[in-house]
């Protein structure tokens, strides 16, 4: 299992929440196919932090997401609401307790 996190900035947190409250069933099906589980997104001010676990090969998961038509539609649906973080938004783990 792989644990991953990402960071981004949000322009309109209420609209962001609304869109996730109404997430498309085909989007959650694609995440499941890509091995993504325990996916949570957290907000502080205009910052978003996400945590997820990937239960399949990471390269295969990324390929599924990259090639998914629903993921492409979702990205377009979210345009204007998100801004990428510096350096791609990937965070480095510095501590873990199980």
C-alpha distances in whole Angstrom, upper triangle without the diagonal:
4,7,10,13,17,20,23,27,28,32,33,30,32,32,28,28,30,28,25,27,28,25,25,24,23,21,19,19,18,15,14,15,12,9,10,10,12,13,16,19,21,25,27,31,30,26,23,20,17,13,10,7,6,5,7,8,9,12,13,12,14,17,17,17,20,22,22,25,24,22,25,27,25,25,29,29,28,30,32,30,28,28,26,25,26,24,22,21,17,17,17,15,18,17,14,15,14
4,6,10,13,17,20,24,25,29,30,28,30,30,26,26,28,26,23,26,27,24,25,24,23,20,19,19,17,14,14,15,12,10,10,10,11,12,15,17,19,22,25,28,27,23,20,17,14,11,8,6,5,7,8,8,7,11,12,11,12,15,16,16,18,20,21,24,23,20,23,26,23,23,27,27,25,27,29,27,25,25,22,21,23,20,18,17,14,14,13,12,15,15,13,15,14
4,7,11,14,17,21,23,26,27,25,27,27,23,23,26,24,21,24,25,22,24,23,23,20,18,19,18,15,15,17,14,11,10,10,10,10,12,14,16,19,21,24,24,20,17,13,11,7,6,5,6,9,11,12,10,14,15,13,14,17,17,16,19,22,21,25,23,20,23,25,22,22,26,26,24,26,28,25,22,23,20,19,20,19,17,15,12,11,11,9,13,12,10,13,12
4,7,11,14,17,19,23,24,22,25,25,21,21,24,22,19,22,24,21,22,22,22,19,17,19,17,14,15,17,13,12,10,11,10,9,11,12,14,17,19,22,20,17,14,11,8,6,5,6,8,11,13,13,10,13,15,12,12,16,16,15,17,20,20,23,21,18,20,23,20,19,23,23,21,22,24,22,19,19,16,15,17,15,13,11,8,8,9,9,12,13,12,15,15
4,7,10,14,16,20,21,19,22,22,18,19,22,20,18,21,22,20,22,23,22,19,18,20,18,15,17,19,16,15,12,12,11,9,9,9,11,13,15,18,17,13,10,7,5,4,6,9,11,14,16,16,13,16,18,15,14,18,18,16,17,21,21,23,21,18,20,22,19,18,21,22,19,20,21,19,16,16,13,12,14,13,11,8,6,6,8,9,12,13,13,16,17
4,7,11,13,17,18,17,20,20,16,17,20,19,17,20,21,19,21,22,22,18,18,21,19,16,18,20,17,17,14,15,14,11,11,9,10,12,14,16,14,11,8,6,5,7,9,12,13,17,18,18,15,17,19,16,14,18,18,15,16,20,20,22,20,17,18,20,17,15,19,19,16,17,18,16,13,12,10,9,11,11,8,5,5,6,9,11,14,16,16,19,20
4,7,10,14,16,14,18,18,14,16,19,18,16,20,21,20,22,24,24,20,20,23,21,18,21,23,20,20,17,18,16,13,12,9,9,10,11,13,11,7,6,5,6,9,12,15,17,21,22,22,19,20,22,19,17,21,21,18,19,22,22,23,22,18,19,21,18,16,18,19,15,16,16,14,10,10,8,6,9,10,8,4,6,7,11,13,15,17,18,21,23
4,7,10,12,12,15,15,12,14,17,16,15,19,20,19,21,23,23,20,20,23,21,19,22,24,21,22,19,20,19,15,13,10,10,10,11,11,9,6,5,7,9,12,15,18,19,23,24,24,21,22,23,20,18,21,22,18,19,22,21,22,21,17,18,19,16,13,16,16,12,13,12,10,7,6,5,5,8,10,8,6,9,11,14,17,19,21,22,25,26
4,7,9,9,13,13,11,13,16,16,15,18,20,19,22,25,25,21,22,25,24,22,25,27,24,25,22,22,21,17,15,12,11,9,10,9,5,5,6,9,11,15,18,21,23,27,28,28,24,25,27,24,22,25,25,21,21,24,24,24,22,19,19,20,17,15,16,16,12,12,11,8,6,5,6,6,10,13,11,9,13,14,18,20,22,24,25,27,29
4,6,6,10,10,8,10,13,13,13,16,17,17,20,23,23,20,21,24,23,21,25,27,25,25,22,23,21,18,15,12,11,9,10,9,5,6,7,10,12,16,19,22,24,28,29,29,26,27,28,25,23,26,25,21,22,25,23,23,21,19,19,18,15,14,15,14,10,10,9,6,5,6,9,10,13,16,15,13,16,17,21,22,25,26,27,29,30
4,6,9,9,8,11,13,13,15,17,18,18,21,25,25,22,23,27,26,24,27,29,27,29,25,26,25,21,19,15,14,12,12,10,7,9,10,14,16,20,22,26,27,31,32,33,29,30,31,28,26,28,28,24,24,27,25,25,23,20,20,19,17,15,15,14,11,10,7,5,6,7,11,12,16,19,17,16,19,21,24,26,28,30,31,33,34
4,6,6,6,9,10,11,13,14,16,17,19,23,24,21,22,26,25,24,27,29,28,29,25,25,24,21,18,15,14,11,12,10,8,11,11,15,17,20,22,26,28,31,33,34,31,32,32,29,27,29,28,25,25,28,26,25,22,21,21,19,16,16,16,14,11,11,9,6,8,11,14,16,19,22,20,18,21,23,26,28,30,31,31,33,34
4,5,5,6,8,10,11,12,14,15,18,21,23,20,20,24,24,22,25,28,26,27,23,23,21,18,15,12,11,8,10,9,7,9,9,13,14,18,20,24,26,29,31,32,29,31,31,27,26,29,28,24,25,28,26,25,22,20,21,20,17,16,17,15,12,13,12,8,9,12,15,16,19,22,20,18,20,21,25,26,28,28,29,30,31
4,5,5,6,9,10,10,12,14,18,21,22,20,21,24,24,23,26,28,27,28,24,24,22,19,16,14,13,11,13,12,11,13,13,16,17,20,22,25,28,31,32,34,31,33,33,29,28,31,29,26,27,29,26,26,23,21,22,20,17,17,18,15,13,15,13,10,12,15,18,19,23,26,24,21,24,25,28,29,31,31,31,32,33
4,5,5,6,9,10,11,12,15,19,20,18,19,22,22,21,24,26,26,27,23,23,22,19,17,14,15,13,15,14,13,14,13,17,17,20,22,25,27,30,31,33,30,31,31,28,26,28,27,23,24,26,24,23,20,19,19,17,14,14,14,11,10,12,11,8,11,14,17,19,23,25,23,21,24,25,28,29,32,33,32,34,34
4,5,5,6,9,10,10,14,17,18,15,16,20,20,18,21,23,22,23,20,20,19,16,14,11,11,10,13,13,11,12,10,13,13,17,18,22,23,26,28,29,26,28,28,24,23,25,24,20,22,24,21,21,18,16,17,15,12,12,13,10,8,11,10,7,8,12,14,16,20,22,20,18,20,21,25,26,28,29,29,30,31
4,5,5,6,9,10,13,16,18,15,16,19,20,18,21,23,23,23,20,19,18,15,12,10,11,10,13,13,13,13,11,14,13,16,18,21,23,26,28,29,27,29,29,25,24,27,25,21,23,25,23,22,19,18,19,18,14,15,16,13,11,14,14,11,12,15,17,19,23,25,22,20,21,22,26,26,29,29,28,29,29
4,5,5,6,9,12,15,17,15,16,19,20,19,21,24,24,24,21,21,20,17,15,13,14,14,17,17,16,17,15,17,17,19,20,23,25,28,29,31,29,30,30,26,26,28,25,22,24,26,23,22,18,18,19,17,14,15,16,12,11,14,14,12,14,17,20,22,25,27,25,23,25,26,29,30,32,32,31,33,32
4,5,5,6,9,12,14,12,13,16,17,16,19,21,21,22,19,19,19,16,14,13,15,15,18,18,16,17,15,17,16,18,19,22,23,25,27,28,26,27,27,23,23,24,22,19,21,22,19,18,15,14,15,13,10,12,12,9,8,12,13,10,12,16,18,20,24,26,23,21,23,24,28,29,32,32,31,32,32
4,5,5,8,11,13,10,11,14,15,14,16,19,18,19,16,15,15,12,11,10,12,13,17,18,16,16,13,14,13,15,15,18,20,22,24,26,24,25,25,21,21,23,21,17,20,21,18,18,14,14,16,14,10,12,14,11,10,14,15,12,13,16,18,20,23,25,22,20,21,22,26,26,29,29,28,29,28
4,6,9,11,14,12,12,15,17,16,17,20,21,21,18,17,16,14,13,12,14,15,18,19,18,18,16,17,16,17,18,20,22,24,26,28,27,28,27,24,24,26,23,21,23,24,21,21,17,17,19,17,14,16,17,14,13,17,18,15,16,20,21,23,27,28,25,23,24,25,28,28,31,31,29,30,30
4,6,9,12,11,11,14,15,15,17,19,20,21,18,18,18,16,15,15,17,18,21,22,21,21,18,20,18,20,19,22,23,25,26,28,27,28,27,23,24,25,22,20,22,23,19,18,14,15,17,14,12,15,15,12,12,16,17,15,17,21,22,24,28,29,26,25,26,27,30,31,34,33,32,33,32
4,6,9,7,7,11,12,11,14,16,16,17,15,15,15,13,13,13,16,17,21,22,21,20,17,18,16,17,17,19,19,21,23,25,23,24,23,20,20,21,18,16,18,19,16,15,11,12,14,12,9,12,14,11,11,15,17,15,16,19,20,23,26,27,24,22,23,25,28,28,31,31,30,31,30
4,5,5,7,9,10,11,13,14,16,17,15,16,17,15,16,16,20,21,25,26,24,23,20,21,19,20,18,20,20,22,22,24,23,24,22,19,19,20,17,15,17,17,14,13,9,10,13,10,9,12,13,11,13,16,19,17,18,21,22,25,28,29,25,24,25,27,30,30,34,34,32,33,32
4,5,5,6,9,10,11,12,14,15,14,15,16,15,17,18,21,23,27,28,27,26,22,23,20,20,18,19,19,20,21,23,23,24,21,18,19,20,16,15,18,18,14,14,10,12,15,13,12,15,17,15,16,20,22,21,21,24,25,27,31,31,27,26,26,28,31,31,34,34,32,33,31
4,6,5,6,9,10,10,12,14,14,15,17,16,18,19,22,24,28,30,28,26,23,23,20,21,18,19,18,19,19,21,21,21,19,16,17,17,13,12,15,14,10,10,7,9,12,11,10,14,15,14,16,19,22,21,21,24,24,27,30,30,26,25,26,28,30,31,34,34,32,33,32
4,5,5,6,9,10,11,13,11,13,15,13,15,16,19,21,25,26,24,23,19,19,17,17,15,16,16,17,18,19,18,19,17,14,14,15,12,10,13,13,9,10,6,7,10,9,8,11,13,12,13,16,19,18,18,20,20,23,26,26,22,22,22,24,27,27,31,31,29,31,29
4,5,5,6,9,10,11,9,10,12,10,13,14,18,20,24,26,25,23,19,19,16,15,13,14,14,15,16,18,18,19,17,14,15,16,13,11,15,15,12,13,10,10,13,13,11,14,16,15,15,19,22,20,19,22,22,24,27,27,23,22,22,24,26,26,29,29,27,28,27
4,5,5,6,9,10,10,11,14,13,16,18,22,24,28,30,28,26,23,22,19,18,15,15,14,14,15,17,17,18,16,13,15,15,11,11,15,14,11,12,10,11,14,14,13,16,18,17,18,21,24,23,22,25,25,27,29,29,25,25,24,26,28,28,31,31,29,30,28
4,5,5,6,9,9,11,14,13,16,17,21,24,27,29,27,25,22,21,17,17,14,14,13,14,13,15,15,15,13,10,11,11,8,7,11,10,7,10,8,8,11,12,11,13,16,16,17,19,23,21,21,23,22,24,27,26,22,22,21,24,26,26,30,30,28,29,28
4,5,5,6,5,8,11,9,13,14,18,21,24,27,25,23,19,18,14,13,10,11,9,11,11,14,13,14,12,9,10,12,9,8,11,12,10,12,10,9,13,14,12,14,17,16,16,19,22,21,19,21,20,22,25,24,20,20,19,21,23,23,26,26,24,26,24
4,5,5,5,7,10,10,14,16,20,23,27,29,28,25,22,20,16,15,12,11,9,9,10,13,13,15,13,10,12,13,10,10,14,15,12,15,13,12,16,17,15,17,20,20,20,23,26,24,23,25,24,25,28,27,24,23,21,23,24,24,27,27,25,26,24
4,5,7,10,14,14,17,19,23,26,30,32,30,28,24,23,19,18,14,13,10,10,9,12,12,13,10,8,11,11,8,9,12,12,10,13,12,12,15,17,16,18,20,21,21,24,27,26,24,26,25,26,29,27,24,24,22,24,25,25,29,29,27,28,26
4,6,9,13,12,16,18,21,24,27,30,28,25,22,20,16,15,12,11,8,8,7,9,9,10,7,4,7,8,6,7,10,11,10,13,12,11,14,16,15,16,19,20,20,22,25,24,22,24,22,23,25,24,20,20,19,21,22,22,26,26,24,26,24
4,6,10,11,14,17,21,24,27,30,28,25,22,20,16,14,10,8,5,5,5,8,9,11,9,6,10,11,9,10,14,15,14,17,16,14,18,19,18,19,22,22,22,24,27,26,24,25,23,24,26,25,22,21,19,20,21,21,24,24,21,23,21
4,7,7,11,13,17,20,23,26,25,22,18,16,12,10,7,6,5,7,8,11,10,12,11,8,10,13,11,10,14,15,14,17,15,13,17,18,16,17,20,20,19,22,25,23,21,22,21,21,24,23,19,18,16,18,19,18,22,22,19,21,19
4,5,9,12,15,19,22,25,25,22,18,16,12,10,6,5,6,7,10,13,13,16,15,12,14,16,15,14,17,19,17,20,17,16,20,21,18,19,23,22,21,24,26,24,22,24,22,23,25,25,21,20,18,18,20,18,22,21,18,19,17
4,6,10,13,17,20,23,23,20,16,14,10,8,5,6,9,10,13,16,15,19,18,15,17,20,18,17,20,22,20,23,20,18,22,22,19,20,24,23,21,24,26,23,21,23,22,22,25,24,21,19,17,17,19,17,20,19,16,17,15
4,7,10,14,17,20,19,17,13,11,7,6,4,7,9,12,14,17,15,18,18,14,15,18,17,14,18,20,18,20,18,15,19,19,16,17,20,19,17,20,22,19,18,19,18,19,22,21,18,16,15,15,17,16,20,19,17,18,17
4,7,10,14,17,16,14,10,8,6,5,6,10,13,15,18,20,18,21,21,17,18,21,20,17,20,23,21,22,19,17,20,20,17,17,21,19,17,20,21,18,16,18,17,18,21,21,18,15,15,15,17,16,19,18,17,18,18
4,7,10,13,13,10,7,6,4,6,9,12,15,18,21,22,20,22,22,19,19,22,21,18,20,23,21,22,20,17,19,20,16,16,19,17,15,17,18,15,13,15,15,15,18,19,16,13,14,14,17,16,19,19,18,20,20
4,7,10,11,8,6,5,6,8,12,15,18,21,24,25,23,25,26,22,22,25,24,21,23,26,25,26,23,20,23,23,19,19,21,20,16,19,19,15,14,15,15,15,18,19,17,14,15,14,17,16,19,18,18,20,20
4,6,7,6,5,6,9,12,15,19,21,25,27,28,25,28,29,25,24,27,27,23,25,28,26,27,24,22,23,23,20,19,21,19,16,18,17,13,12,14,14,14,17,19,18,14,16,15,18,19,20,21,21,22,24
4,6,5,7,8,12,14,18,21,24,28,30,31,28,30,31,28,27,30,30,26,28,31,30,30,28,25,26,26,23,22,24,22,19,20,19,15,14,14,15,14,17,19,18,15,17,16,19,19,20,21,21,23,25
4,6,8,11,14,18,21,25,27,31,33,34,30,32,34,30,29,32,32,28,29,32,31,31,29,26,27,27,23,22,23,22,18,19,17,14,13,13,15,14,17,20,19,16,19,18,21,22,23,24,25,27,29
4,7,10,13,17,20,24,26,30,31,32,29,30,31,28,26,29,29,25,26,29,28,28,26,23,24,24,20,19,20,19,15,16,13,11,10,10,12,11,14,17,16,14,17,17,20,22,23,25,26,28,29
4,7,10,14,17,20,23,26,28,29,25,27,28,25,24,27,27,23,24,27,26,27,25,22,23,23,20,18,20,19,15,16,15,12,10,9,10,9,12,15,14,11,13,13,17,18,20,21,22,24,26
4,7,10,13,17,19,23,25,25,22,24,25,22,21,24,23,20,21,25,23,24,22,19,20,21,17,16,18,17,14,15,15,11,9,10,10,9,13,15,13,10,12,12,15,16,19,20,20,22,24
4,7,10,14,16,20,22,23,20,22,23,20,19,22,22,19,21,24,23,25,22,19,21,22,18,17,20,19,16,18,18,15,12,12,11,10,13,14,13,9,10,9,12,13,15,16,17,19,20
4,7,10,13,16,19,19,17,19,20,17,16,20,19,16,18,22,20,22,20,17,19,20,17,16,19,18,16,18,19,16,13,14,13,12,15,16,13,10,10,10,13,13,16,16,16,18,19
4,7,10,13,16,17,15,18,19,15,16,19,19,16,19,22,21,23,21,18,21,22,19,18,22,21,19,21,22,19,17,18,16,15,18,17,15,12,11,10,12,11,14,14,13,15,15
4,7,10,12,14,12,15,16,12,13,17,16,14,17,20,18,21,19,16,19,21,18,18,21,21,19,22,23,21,18,19,18,17,20,19,16,14,12,12,14,13,16,16,14,16,15
4,6,9,11,10,14,14,11,13,16,15,14,17,20,19,22,20,18,21,23,20,20,24,24,22,25,27,24,22,23,21,20,22,21,19,17,14,14,15,14,17,16,14,15,14
4,6,8,7,10,10,8,10,13,12,12,15,17,17,20,19,16,20,22,19,20,23,24,22,25,27,25,23,24,21,22,23,22,19,18,15,16,16,16,19,19,16,18,17
4,7,8,11,10,9,12,14,13,14,17,18,18,21,20,19,22,24,22,23,26,26,25,28,31,29,26,27,25,25,27,25,22,21,19,19,19,18,21,21,18,19,17
4,6,9,7,7,10,11,11,13,15,16,16,20,20,18,21,23,22,22,26,27,26,28,31,29,27,28,26,26,27,25,22,22,19,20,20,20,23,23,21,22,20
4,6,5,6,9,10,11,13,14,16,17,20,21,19,21,24,23,23,26,27,26,28,31,30,27,28,25,25,26,24,21,21,18,20,20,19,23,23,21,23,22
4,5,5,6,9,10,11,12,14,15,19,19,17,19,22,21,20,24,25,24,25,28,27,24,24,21,22,22,20,17,17,15,16,16,17,20,21,20,22,21
4,5,5,6,9,10,10,12,14,18,19,16,18,21,20,20,23,25,24,25,28,27,24,24,22,22,23,20,17,18,16,18,19,19,23,24,23,26,25
4,5,5,6,9,10,11,12,16,17,15,17,20,20,19,23,24,24,25,28,28,25,26,23,24,25,23,20,21,19,21,21,22,26,26,25,27,26
4,5,5,6,9,10,11,14,14,12,15,18,17,17,20,21,21,22,26,25,22,23,21,22,23,21,18,18,16,19,20,20,24,24,23,25,24
4,5,5,6,9,10,13,14,11,13,16,15,15,18,20,19,20,23,23,20,20,18,19,20,18,15,16,14,17,19,20,23,25,24,26,26
4,5,5,6,8,12,13,11,13,16,16,15,18,20,20,21,25,24,22,23,20,22,23,21,18,19,18,21,22,23,27,28,27,30,29
4,6,5,6,10,11,9,11,14,14,14,17,19,19,21,24,24,22,23,21,23,25,23,20,20,19,22,24,25,28,29,28,30,29
4,6,5,9,9,6,9,11,11,11,14,15,15,17,20,20,18,19,18,20,22,20,17,17,17,20,22,23,27,28,27,29,28
4,6,8,10,7,8,11,12,11,13,16,16,17,20,20,18,19,17,19,21,19,16,17,17,20,23,24,28,29,29,31,31
4,6,9,8,8,11,13,12,14,17,18,18,22,22,21,22,20,23,25,23,20,21,21,24,26,28,31,33,32,34,33
4,5,5,6,9,10,11,13,14,16,17,21,21,20,21,20,23,25,24,21,21,21,24,27,28,32,33,32,34,33
4,5,5,6,9,10,11,12,14,16,19,20,19,21,21,24,26,26,22,23,24,27,29,31,35,36,35,37,36
4,5,5,6,9,10,10,12,14,18,18,18,20,20,23,26,26,22,22,23,26,29,30,33,34,33,35,34
4,5,5,6,9,10,10,12,16,16,15,17,17,20,22,22,18,18,19,22,25,26,30,31,30,32,31
4,5,5,6,9,10,11,15,15,15,16,16,20,22,22,18,19,20,23,26,28,32,33,33,35,35
4,5,5,6,9,10,14,14,15,17,18,21,24,24,21,21,23,26,29,30,34,35,34,37,36
4,5,5,6,9,12,12,12,15,15,19,22,22,19,19,20,23,26,27,31,32,31,33,33
4,5,5,6,10,10,10,12,12,16,18,19,16,16,18,21,24,26,29,31,31,33,33
4,5,5,9,10,11,13,14,18,20,21,18,19,21,24,28,30,33,34,34,37,37
4,6,9,9,10,13,15,19,22,23,20,20,22,25,28,30,33,34,34,36,36
4,6,6,7,10,12,15,18,20,17,17,19,22,25,27,30,31,31,33,34
4,6,6,9,11,15,17,19,16,17,19,22,26,28,31,33,33,36,36
4,6,8,11,14,17,19,17,17,20,23,27,29,32,33,34,36,37
4,7,10,13,16,19,17,16,19,21,25,26,29,31,31,33,34
4,7,9,13,15,13,12,15,17,21,23,26,27,28,31,32
4,7,9,12,10,10,14,16,20,22,25,27,28,31,32
4,7,9,7,7,10,13,16,19,22,24,25,28,30
4,6,6,5,8,10,14,17,19,21,23,26,28
4,5,6,9,11,13,17,19,22,24,27,29
4,6,7,9,12,15,17,21,23,26,28
4,6,9,12,15,18,21,22,26,27
4,6,10,13,16,18,19,23,24
4,7,10,13,15,16,20,21
4,7,9,12,13,17,19
4,6,9,11,15,17
4,6,7,11,14
4,7,11,14
4,7,10
4,7
4
